[in-house]
Amino acid sequence: MKAAVYKGYGLPLKIEEVPNPTPKEGEVLVKVASTGICHSDLHLLSGELVGPLPNGFIIGHEIAGWVEKIGGNVKNPYGLKEGDPVLVSWIVPCGICRYCASGKENYCKENAKRLVGLIGINGGHAEYLTVPEIAVVPLAKNLDPYYSSPIACAYGTAYNALKSANATSGKSIVIVGSGGVGSAAIQLANSIGLNPIIAVDIDENKLKRAKELGATHIINANESDARAKVLETLEDGADIVYETKPYPDLKLSLEVVKSGGTIVVTGLGGFSTLAQIPVTLFVSRGITLIGSLGYRPRIDLPELVSLASSGKIDIKKLVSHIYTPDKINEAYENLKKGLHIRAIIRWN
């Protein structure tokens, strides 16, 4: 099969022929429709997340496709058959530990050792991949698998973050960063009924798209004082500030969250990324700060599929660029340049 293979730090991914994977006991072979181009991949390729990758590793953690083959001893709770469209979760919980049993399967310790396309399990920048069956979630038949891969990261990450921040109808939100995750959050906030939804970015094209996706207000932080502009609309600050930037610094978030409000952060940065918090302000105003990792595949992904299937979110609107596998390095360069909302690689 064709795959984009990691060849070493600082080197481009190389498209080459590698052996087709075979599903082992408890695994599912997936034929890949598309994989998303996510900023977390840049953290990964730079060594900021897990250090150097093993030579020959296949990245790509935002995946949709079709069931190609079901391995032995698969319990198959969804009743999947060959040819069924599916999402692949990059989070692979064990399903039975204390974290999984309490609905926090994104923090499962077993998961930390095997993140699809990130750690331990080859990812979706290939024509096929095998994953433990717990990572496979059915996709509604009325959704196009080629456009559905962002559900498995951008939407999932944003959805769990909004849930963690107790985002409910009528609350106000400021979303800092209008890339893939931020744009997904705008759509989701709109579907929930948050108001106003204020998008902050430094890219006018992304802000224009943010308006189309449901932002009630947009602020270009390069052209105006973002703090002042937010507080013109929300005198007391926002109920929720969602910082989606890949290198979060919390500066604006702390300036525009209301007393008793919540800041939620999903940008991973690197292990050297630090944010300064003015402790007196943080304590005296009763601010809640939440870190949110990914999503819960067995809870959040089926709910997102239902939202997309019913038309409450439009997944096609998130995809701004489509690349062929031979253009994968160009796709990552364009991501660095900030040209994407969400880009996908079409594999089959």
KOLRO-967467 format. One record per atom (N, C-alpha, C): residue in three letters; x, y, z. Coordinates in pm, whole numbers, plus 32768, in hexadecimal, padded with zeros to 4 digits. Atoms other than C-alpha are relative to their C-alpha. Layout:
<rs>
ALAXYZ...
</rs>
This chain:
<rs>
MET80557F898000MET800080008000MET8059807C8000LYS7FBB7F808000LYS8061816D7FDDLYS7FF18040808BALA80037FBE7F7EALA80BC822A811CALA806380748001ALA7FA17F937FE9ALA8165836E818BALA80527FDB807BVAL7FAD803D7F98VAL828982EF825AVAL80618067803BTYR7FA07FA97FBATYR835683AB835ETYR808C7FCA7FEBLYS7F78802C8020LYS84C583A282FDLYS806A80418059GLY7FA07FC17FA6GLY856484728410GLY7FDF8091801ATYR801D7F777FD7TYR855885C084C3TYR802F80657F96GLY7FDD7F98805FGLY855286E783D7GLY7FF67FD67F6FLEU800B80318089LEU8521860C82A2LEU7F6E7FFA7FD6PRO808B800B802DPRO83E7860E81CBPRO7FCD7F71800DLEU803C80848007LEU82F484ED81E0LEU80147FC97F73LYS7FE7803D8082LYS833483F780C8LYS7F8F7FA17FDBILE8067805A8031ILE822383537FFCILE80457F847FC8GLU7FC3807B8030GLU828681E87FCCGLU7FA17F8B8014GLU804E807B7FF1GLU81FB808A7FAFGLU802E7FB5807CVAL7FE3804E7F88VAL81E77FCE80F9VAL7F9F7F8A8003PRO805A80737FFBPRO81497E7D814FPRO7F7580248035ASN80887FEE7FCCASN7FD07E77817FASN7FF97FC7808EPRO800F80387F79PRO7F7D7E5182F2PRO7F957F948005THR8061806D7FEBTHR7EC07D1E836ATHR7FC7800B808CPRO80387FF27F7APRO7DCB7D36848BPRO801D7F878059LYS7FE980697F9CLYS7E307C7085C0LYS7F7F7FEC804FGLU807380167FA9GLU7D437BEF86CBGLU7FD48085803EGLY80367F877FC3GLY7C607D08873EGLY8014807E7FAEGLU7FE57F8B8054GLU7CBE7DED861CGLU7FA680057F85VAL804D7FE9807AVAL7C107E8084ECVAL805C80407F99LEU7FB87FC3806FLEU7CAE7ECA839CLEU7FA480677FBEVAL804F7F938038VAL7C3580198315VAL804080307F7ELYS7FD67FC1807DLYS7C4D809481AFLYS7FEA80978010VAL80057F727FDEVAL7C9D820681D4VAL7FC380527F8FALA80377F9F8060ALA7BC583088125ALA805280808005SER7FB67F837FF2SER7C6F843E81AFSER803C800C808BTHR7FC57FDB7F7ETHR7D5084BD82C3THR801080978004GLY7FF37F707FEFGLY7D59861C834DGLY809180298015ILE7F7D7FC27FE9ILE7E8987018356ILE7FF28058807BCYS80167FC17F7DCYS7E98876784C4CYS8081803D8035HIS7F8A7FBD7FCAHIS7F8288558578HIS804A7FA88065SER7FBC805B7FA3SER7FCB8746867ASER80697FAB7FB7ASP7F9C8048804EASP808286908561ASP8083804E7FFALEU7F877FAE8004LEU817387B6854ELEU804B7FF78085HIS7FBF80157F7CHIS81B4879886C5HIS80477F7A8001LEU7FC980898001LEU81EF8626868CLEU807F7FF97FACLEU7F8E8007805BLEU82DA864F8565LEU807780518030SER7F927FAE7FCBSER83A68758861BSER803E7FC4807DGLY7FCC803F7F86GLY83DE866F8744GLY7FCF80408080GLU802E7FB97F89GLU831E87548831GLU7FA57FAC8059LEU8061804C7FB2LEU8225864A88A1LEU803C7F82803CVAL7FD380827FCEVAL82C884F488BDVAL80927FE57FE0GLY7F7680178028GLY842D852A884AGLY80067FC77F73PRO7FF280338089PRO84B6848E870APRO7FA37F8A7FE7LEU805580708028LEU83C683A78654LEU80577F8E7FCBPRO7FB5806F803DPRO8438824A85EDPRO7FFE800B7F68ASN7FF77FFC8091ASN84B182428487ASN7F9D7F9C7FC3GLY80648056803FGLY839D81B483AAGLY7F75800E803APHE80847FEC7FC2PHE827F8227848BPHE7FA5804B7F9FILE80647FBC8054ILE813E829A83DFILE7FAA8057805BILE80507FA57FAEILE809B83CF8473ILE7F75800E7FC1GLY80887FE98032GLY7F3B84538436GLY7F9B7FC88061HIS805680307F93HIS7E3F84438552HIS7F6D80297FF1GLU808A7FD48016GLU7D0184DD84C1GLU7FCD7FB37F87ILE801180688066ILE7C6E83BE83F8ILE7F6E7FD87FEEALA8081803E8022ALA7B34834A8347ALA80187F9F7F8DGLY7FF18063806CGLY7B0782208260GLY7F927F998004TRP8060806E8006TRP7A5B80D18237TRP803D7F83803DVAL7FD180817FCDVAL7A757F8182E4VAL802A7FAA7F8AGLU7FCE8058806AGLU7B4D7EA58206GLU7FFD7F6E802ELYS7FFE80887FCCLYS7B707D7382E7LYS7FFA80058099ILE800C80087F6EILE7B187D11844BILE80517F888030GLY7FA9806A7FCCGLY7C1B7C4B850DGLY7FB67FA1805DGLY803C80637FA6GLY7BDE7B2485F2GLY7FE48038808AASN80227FDE7F76ASN7B3F7B418748ASN7FDA80938012VAL80327F777FF7VAL7AA87C9686FBVAL7F6F7FFB8032LYS808680037FC3LYS79767CD787D4LYS7F9B804B7FAAASN80527FB98062ASN78EB7DD286D7ASN7F78802D8037PRO80807FD67FC4PRO77E47E7F87B0PRO7FA7804F7FA2TYR80517FB2805ETYR77747F5A868DTYR7FCA7FAC7F8CGLY802D8055806DGLY77387E3185A4GLY8037802A7F79LEU7FC37FD1807DLEU78287EB7849DLEU80187F8E7F9FLYS7FE6805F806BLYS784F7E078350LYS8067803C7FA1GLU7FA17FD08064GLU79537E1C823EGLU7FBA80637FA2GLY80387F988056GLY79187F578173GLY7FB9806F804BASP80447F987FB2ASP7872801A828EASP805D80778016PRO7FAE7F8A7FE6PRO78EB818382B2PRO801880118097VAL7FDB7FF47F74VAL79A281CB83F8VAL805D80778017LEU7F987FA67FCFLEU7A6C82C684BDLEU80647FAE804DVAL7F9A803E7FACVAL7BB482648560VAL802B80668069SER7FD57FA97F92SER7BFD82FD86B3SER80967FF48015TRP7F7180067FDETRP7D64835D86FDTRP80137FDD8094ILE7FFE80297F74ILE7D108322886BILE7FD07F708007VAL801E80907FFCVAL7D1481AC88B4VAL80007FD28092PRO800580267F73PRO7C9F816B8A1APRO7FF97F698012CYS800980917FE5CYS7CAC80188AC1CYS7F6E7FD58011GLY808E801C7FF1GLY7B35802E8B0FGLY7FD67FC98086ILE802680427F82ILE7B457F938C6BILE803F803E807DCYS7FBC7FC97F8ACYS7C2680638D4ECYS7FA680658048ARG804C7FA07FB0ARG7BB2815E8E52ARG7FDA807C7FAFTYR801D7F8B8052TYR7BCC82808D5CTYR7F937FE17F9ACYS806580268065CYS7B0781CA8C4FCYS7F787FE98040ALA807E801F7FBCALA79FF81568D47ALA7FB9807D8031SER803B7F847FCDSER79CA82BB8DC3SER7FE680667F92GLY801D7FA6806EGLY799B83508C68GLY8072805E7FDDLYS7F8B7FAC801FLYS7AFC83E08C50LYS80657FB07FB0GLU7FAA805D8048GLU7B8682EC8B53GLU806F80457FB1ASN7F937FB88042ASN7C5683FE8AABASN807B800D805ATYR7F8E7FFB7FA4TYR7D3483F18BE4TYR802B7F75802DCYS7FD8808B7FE5CYS7D5782758BE7CYS80987FF37FF3LYS7F6E800F8002LYS7EC082168C38LYS802D7FA97F8CGLU7FDD80558072GLU7EC081088B2DGLU800080517F80ASN800A7FA98074ASN7E59820E8A30ASN8080804E7FE9ALA7F867FAF800CALA7F9582D78A78ALA80707FB67FB8LYS7F98804F8042LYS806381BA89E5LYS7FE07FE37F6DARG8029802B8087ARG7F9F819188A0ARG7F9C80627FC4LEU80517F9B8041LEU7F1D82C987F8LEU80127FF17F68VAL7FF8801E808FVAL7ECC8280868BVAL804080767FB5GLY7FBA7F9A804DGLY7FBD833D85AAGLY8056805C8051LEU7FB17FAB7FA7LEU806B83D586D6LEU80667FAE8050ILE7FA980567FAEILE80F782C487B9ILE7FD77F6F7FEDGLY801580907FF8GLY811581508786GLY7FB27FBE7F8FILE8055803B8068ILE800E81168675ILE800B80557F82ASN7FF97FB6807DASN80468174850AASN7F7C80437FE0GLY80767FB08018GLY7F5682808498GLY7FC87FF47F74GLY805480088076GLY7E7C82D08371GLY803680407F83HIS7FC77FCE807DHIS7F6783748277HIS802F7F897FADALA7FE7807C804AALA7F50823181B3ALA7F7B7FD07FC7GLU807B8033803CGLU7E58816D80E3GLU7FB37FA5805FTYR804180587F9FTYR7E10807C8204TYR804680108087LEU7FC3800C7F7BLEU7E498063837BLEU7FB17F9C8052THR804480577FA0THR7DF87F6E8490THR800180438088VAL800C7FC57F7BVAL7D7D7FE085E5VAL7FAD7FA48059PRO8059804A7FA6PRO7CE57F41871CPRO7F6F80297FE9GLU808B7FE48025GLU7B6E7F2886EDGLU7FC280708052ILE803A7F967FADILE7B28801B880AILE801580897FC1ALA7FE57F818043ALA7BB6812D8728ALA7FA780187F87VAL80527FF5807AVAL7AB680F08613VAL7F6F801F8025VAL80887FD07FE2VAL796A81AA861CVAL7FB4800D7F7CPRO80497FF9807EPRO7859818D8510PRO7FE080907FD7LEU80227F80803ALEU781982B3842BLEU7F787FF37FBCALA80858004803EALA76B8830783B8ALA800C7FF47F69LYS7FF9801C808FLYS767082958255LYS7FEB807E7FABASN80167F87804FASN760683F481EBASN80738064800ALEU7F8B7FA97FF6LEU775B84888243LEU806E7FCD7FA2ASP7F958022805EASP7875848E8144ASP80807FE4804DPRO7F84801F7FB7PRO79A783D981D4PRO8075805A7FDATYR7F917FAB802ATYR7A8B84B98109TYR80048084804DTYR80057F837FB4TYR7A1885E981CFTYR7FEF7FE98096SER8024801E7F75SER79D98538831ASER80777FF1805DSER7F8D80167FA8SER7B3D85078399SER800E806C806CPRO7FF17F9D7F94PRO7B3C86578458PRO7FA87FE7807AILE804E80237F88ILE7A2D85C8853BILE805A7FBB8065ALA7FAD80537FA9ALA7B3D84E385C5ALA8072804B8043CYS7FA07FB17FB1CYS7C1486018645CYS7FCB808D8016ALA80277F737FEFALA7BAE876B8601ALA7F7A800E8048TYR80837FF67FBFTYR7A3E873F8657TYR80007FBB8087GLY7FFE80487F81GLY7A7D863D8765GLY8044804E806ETHR7FB57FB07F9ETHR7B7D87178814THR7FAD8077802EALA80517F8B7FDDALA7A9D884A8805ALA7F847FD98050TYR807B802C7FBETYR7968878A8873TYR801A7FDD8093ASN7FE180247F75ASN7A0986F589A9ASN8029807A8051ALA7FD97F867FB9ALA7AA088478A02ALA7F8680518029LEU80797FB47FDFLEU794E88F389F1LEU7FAF7FBA806DLYS8044804A7F95LYS78B287DE8AC2LYS804780168086SER7FB27FF07F84SER79CC87FD8BC1SER7FEA8089803EALA80177F777FD1ALA798989738BD8ALA7F6D801A8020ASN808F7FF47FE4ASN781489308C0DASN7FBF80697FA8ALA80387FA28060ALA77B989EF8AD3ALA7F6D7FDE7FE7THR809080158012THR76408A158ACBTHR7FC1807A7FBESER80467F978048SER75448AE68A0CSER7FF880808052GLY800B7F7F7FBFGLY754E8C588A5CGLY80828033803BLYS7F807FD27FCCLYS76B28C638ADELYS804F80457F90SER7FAA7FBB8060SER77B18D448A36SER80857FB97FF6ILE7F8080438014ILE78F68CC389A1ILE805B80537FA7VAL7F977FCA8056VAL7A398D4D8915VAL80567F8B7FD6ILE7FAE806C8035ILE7AF68C5B8834ILE807F803D7FC5VAL7F7F7FC68027VAL7C658CB48812VAL80457FA17F9FGLY7FC780558069GLY7CE98C2786CAGLY7F927FC57FAASER8069802E805BSER7C1A8BD48595SER80377F9F7F98GLY7FD2806D8056GLY7CD88AAE8503GLY7F9B7F908000GLY805C80718008GLY7C47895184EAGLY7FAD7FEC807DVAL804880177F83VAL7BEE89208659VAL7FA980798023GLY804E7F887FE1GLY7B818A89868BGLY7F86800D7FA8SER80727FF8805CSER7AA38A818557SER7F977F978020ALA805E80677FD4ALA7A08893985C7ALA7FB6802D807DALA803E7FD07F84ALA79CA89D6871CALA7F96806A7FE4ILE80627F998024ILE79168AFB8678ILE7F7E7FBE7FD0GLN80778047802EGLN782A8A1085C2GLN7FB67FBE8074LEU803E80487F90LEU77EE894486FCLEU7FBF80618063ALA80397F9C7FA5ALA77B88A7887D7ALA7F7E80377FC8ASN807A7FCF8040ASN76B88AF486DDASN7F907F9A8009SER806680687FF9SER760589A486DCSER7FC97FF0808DILE802A800B7F74ILE75F689A78859ILE7FA980778028GLY804D7F887FDFGLY756A8B098863GLY804B80658054LEU7FB47F9A7FB9LEU76868BCC88FFLEU7FF480857FB6ASN800F7F7C803CASN76708D4288C5ASN802B806C8063PRO7FBE7FF98082PRO77308E148879PRO80737F9C7FF4ILE7F8C8054801FILE783E8D4587D1ILE8067805C7FBEILE7F9C7FA0802FILE79748E1F87A8ILE807E7FB37FD6ALA7F8880428034ALA7A8F8D9D86CBALA807180647FF6VAL7F8A7FAA8003VAL7BEB8E2F86F1VAL806F7FB87FB5ASP7F908039804CASP7D058DF285F9ASP804F80747FC6ILE7FB17F998042ILE7E0F8EAC8535ILE7FFA7FF27F69ASP800B801D808FASP7DAD8E2383DFASP7F7480257FD0GLU80827FCD802CGLU7C988EDB8327GLU7FAF7F957FB8ASN8049806A8046ASN7C408DAE824DASN7FC17F9E8061LYS8039805A7F9CLYS7C128CCF837CLYS7F8C80428049LEU806D7FBA7FBBLEU7B3C8DD88422LEU7F84800A7FA7LYS80717FFE805DLYS7A658DF582EBLYS7FB87F7A8003ARG803C80867FF7ARG7A2E8C7C82F8ARG7FBB7FED8087ALA803D80097F7BALA79E78C96846FALA7F74803C8001LYS80837FC08009LYS78C98D828422LYS7F9E7FA67FB8GLU8054805B804BGLU783F8C8C8323GLU7FD77F868053LEU801A80767FAFLEU78538B748424LEU7FA9801D807BGLY805B7FE27F92GLY77868C2F8528GLY803280618068ALA7FD17F9A7FA2ALA78608D2D85DEALA7FA8807C7FF3THR80527F868003THR778D8E5A863FTHR8058807D7FF4HIS7FA27F918007HIS78BF8F3B865DHIS808A7FC87FDCILE7F778028801FILE7A1F8F2685CCILE805E80728021ILE7F9E7F9B7FD7ILE7B568FD98646ILE80887FD87FC8ASN7F7880148031ASN7CA28FF78590ASN805F803F8066ALA7FA97FD07F94ALA7DA1901086A9ALA8079804B7FCCASN7F937FB1803AASN7EA290A385B9ASN7FD4808E7FDFGLU80337F7E802DGLU7DC191C68560GLU7FBD8050806FSER80427FB87F93SER7D21921F86ACSER80277FC08086ASP7FE780327F79ASP7D4091F38824ASP7F967F96801EALA8063806C7FF1ALA7C9A909F884DALA7FBA80088086ARG803D7FF67F7AARG7C6090CE89C2ARG7F92806B7FFFALA80607F928001ALA7BB2921D898DALA7F867FDE7FAALYS806F80218059LYS7AE19199886DLYS7FA37F98803EVAL805580627FBCVAL7A67906D8934VAL7FAC8044806BLEU80477FC07F91LEU7A0C91488A5DLEU7F9D806B7FD2GLU80687FAA8039GLU794A92348979GLU7F7D7FB37FF5THR807780558011THR785B9112893DTHR7FD77FC08083LEU801A80437F81LEU787990648A8FLEU80448050806FGLU7FC57FA37FA0GLU78B0916E8B97GLU80417FB88076ASP7FCB804A7F8DASP78E790708CAEASP805C7F8E7FD6GLY7FAF80708031GLY79A38F798BD2GLY7FAA7F8A7FD8ALA804780758036ALA79468E278B41ALA7FEE7F94806AASP801580747FA9ASP78B08D008BF8ASP806C7F977FE7ILE7F9E80658027ILE79A08C1D8B39ILE8062803D7F9DVAL7F9B7FE18065VAL7AE78C5F8A85VAL80437F7D7FDBTYR7FC4807C8031TYR7B638B4289AETYR807D80237FB2GLU7F807FE48041GLU7CD38B608955GLU802A7F867FAFTHR7FE28070805ATHR7D158A868825THR8089800D7FBFLYS7F7F7FEA8042LYS7E678B1487BCLYS805F7F8A801BPRO7FA480707FECPRO7F758A0A8788PRO80688019806CTYR7FA57FDC7F93TYR80598AC78879TYR7FB78060805DPRO80537FA97FACPRO7F6A8B4A8984PRO805380518063ASP7FBA7FAE7F9DASP7FDE8C6E8A5BASP7FA28037806CLEU80697FDA7FA0LEU7E948CBF8B11LEU7FF580968018LYS80007F717FE2LYS7EDD8E368B08LYS7F77803F7FE6LEU80817FC48020LEU7DA38EA68A52LEU7F907FBB804DSER8068804A7FBASER7CD48D948AF3SER7FE98036808DLEU800B7FCD7F78LEU7D208E158C50LEU7FCB80908003GLU802E7F758005GLU7CD28F798BE2GLU7F6B800D7FE2VAL808B7FF0802EVAL7B798F328B53VAL7F9F7F9D803EVAL805E80597FBDVAL7AE78E1C8C2BVAL7FBF804B8074LYS80467FBA7F94LYS79E18E958D24LYS80237FC28086SER7FEF80397F7ASER79FC8E648E9BSER7FA57F86800EGLY804B807B7FF6GLY798F8D018EE3GLY7FF77FB47F7DGLY8005803F8084GLY79C28CA98D74GLY80667F907FF0THR7FAF8077801CTHR7A798B888CD3THR805780147F86ILE7FA580068072ILE7BAA8B708BF2ILE801D7F6D7FE4VAL7FE1808A8025VAL7BD78A298B35VAL806B80037F93VAL7F8A80008058VAL7D1889D38A7CVAL80137F767FC3THR7FE380808040THR7D5D88C3897ATHR808280027FB0GLY7F827FF98049GLY7E98894388C9GLY806F7FBE8050LEU7F9D804E7FB6LEU7FB288568925LEU808480498012GLY7F7C7FC57FF9GLY80DD893488E1GLY80687F928000GLY7F9B80687FE8GLY82158873893FGLY801A7FFD8095PHE7FE680097F72PHE829E880C8A8EPHE8047807D8036SER7FBF7F847FD4SER835F89558A97SER7FA280787FFBTHR80607F928008THR82268A288A59THR7FC8801F808ALEU802E7FD57F7CLEU81CF8AEE8B91LEU7FA080757FF2ALA805B7F8E7FFAALA80B98BE28BE9ALA800B803F808AGLN7FF97FBB7F7FGLN80D18CEA8CF8GLN7F748025802EILE80847FE37FC7ILE7FA38D0B8DDCILE8011805E8076PRO7FFC7FA57F8CPRO7F7B8E3B8EC0PRO7FA87FC68070VAL804780507F9DVAL7F1B8D7A8FF9VAL7F9580508049THR80627FAF7FB7THR7E6D8E9790B0THR7F8280147FADLEU80737FEF805ALEU7D8E8EDB8F84LEU7FB47F7C7FF3PHE803B80848012PHE7D4F8D678F52PHE7FAB7FD98078VAL804580287F85VAL7CEA8D2F90BEVAL7F8E80618021SER80637F9D7FD3SER7C318E749107SER7F8580057FA6ARG80717FFF805BARG7B558E518FD5ARG7FC07F777FEFGLY803F80848001GLY7B0A8CE09008GLY7FFB7FC07F76ILE7FFB80348089ILE7B788C778EACILE801C7F6A8001THR7FE7808F8011THR7B638B088E4CTHR80537FEA7F81LEU7FA8801E8072LEU7C7B8A8C8D69LEU7FFF7F697FE8ILE800E808E8021ILE7C47893F8CB6ILE805A7FDC7F8BGLY7FBB803D8070GLY7D3288738BE1GLY7FAC7F8D7FCDSER80578066803ASER7C78878F8AF1SER804C7FB87F92LEU7FB780518062LEU7D2086738A31LEU7F9E7FB27FA8GLY804C804F8060GLY7C7285F588FAGLY7F6D7FF18025TYR808E801D7FEDTYR7B24854D8935TYR7FF27F728032ARG801E80897FD5ARG7A7E840E89AFARG7FC47FB87F88PRO802D80388080PRO7A6083348879PRO7F797FBB8004ARG807E804B7FFDARG793C825C88EDARG7F8980578028ILE806B7FA67FD7ILE78758386896DILE7FF280747F9DASP80057F85804EASP78D084BD88A7ASP7FF47FE97F6ALEU800580138091LEU79078430874ALEU7F757FD87FCEPRO8088801E802EPRO77AF838A872APRO7FA280798008GLU80547F897FF5GLU770D84CC87A5GLU801D80627F8FLEU7FDB7FA6806ELEU77CE859786A3LEU7FCD7FCC7F7AVAL8036803B807AVAL776D84A5858FVAL7F6B80207FF5SER80907FE18000SER760284DB85F2SER7FE880937FDFLEU800F7F71801CLEU762C865785EFLEU8018801D7F6BALA7FE17FEA808EALA76CC864C8495ALA7F967FC27FA6SER806280468051SER75D3854F840DSER7F7B804B7FFBSER807F7FB67FF9SER74AE8626847DSER800B808D7FC7GLY7FEE7F7D803DGLY7544875F83DFGLY801880718062LYS7FE97F957F9DLYS7585881B8524LYS808D803A7FF7ILE7F7E7FCA8026ILE76F1883D84BEILE801B7FD47F71ASP7FE4801E808DASP776D88488356ASP80957FE37FF3ILE7F7380267FFEILE78B387858348ILE8049802A7F80LYS7FBE7FDA807DLYS78F787DF81DCLYS803280918005LYS7FD87F737FF8LYS790F89518239LYS808880118043LEU7F807FF47FBALEU7A41890B8310LEU80767FE87FA4VAL7F9280298059VAL7B11887981F4VAL801A806D7F99SER7FDD7F94805DSER7BC3898F813ASER805C7FD37F90HIS7FA180308064HIS7CC988C3807CHIS7FFF7F677FFBILE7FF580918012ILE7CDF87637FEBILE807F7FE47FB0TYR7F8180218041TYR7E3186CC7F8DTYR80037F6C7FDBTHR7FE0808B801FTHR7EA2858F7EE2THR807B7FD78052PRO7F90802C7FABPRO7FA384B87F9EPRO808780397FD6ASP7F7E7FCD802BASP80C685337EC8ASP801580928025LYS7FF57F747FD7LYS807E86957F43LYS7FFF80108098ILE800E7FFB7F6EILE8088863D80B6ILE806280608041ASN7F9F7FA37FC5ASN81C587018103ASN7FDB80917FE2GLU80347F7B8020GLU8135882E804EGLU7F8E8025805EALA80707FE77FA4ALA800088098129ALA8033802D8088TYR7FCB7FD77F7DTYR80CF881D8268TYR804680877FF9GLU7FC47F7C800FGLU8193894781E3GLU7F94806B7FFDASN806D7FA08005ASN804C89F88197ASN7FBB80108087LEU80347FF67F78LEU7FD289A582F5LEU8056805F8052LYS7FA57FA67FB9LYS81078A518381LYS7FE880927FD9LYS80187F788031LYS80B28B8082ABLYS7F7780358028GLY80847FD47FD5GLY7F538B8C833CGLY7F9A80087F91LEU805A7FF68074LEU7EA68B5081EFLEU7F827FAD800CHIS8072805C7FF5HIS7DB28A448265HIS7F9D802B806CILE805C80117F8FILE7C768A36832EILE80157F70802EARG7FD9808B7FEEARG7C8988BA831BARG801B7FC67F76ALA7FDB8043807DALA7D3B87FE8206ALA7FFA7F6B8014ILE800280927FF8ILE7D16868F81B6ILE80537FC77F8CILE7FBF804E8068ILE7DDE858F80F2ILE7F9E7F927FD8ARG805C80668033ARG7D0584B08017ARG80527F877FD4TRP7FAA80768014TRP7D96834E8018TRP7FC77F987FA2ASN803C80688056ASN7CA182667F68ASN7F87803A7FB5
</rs>
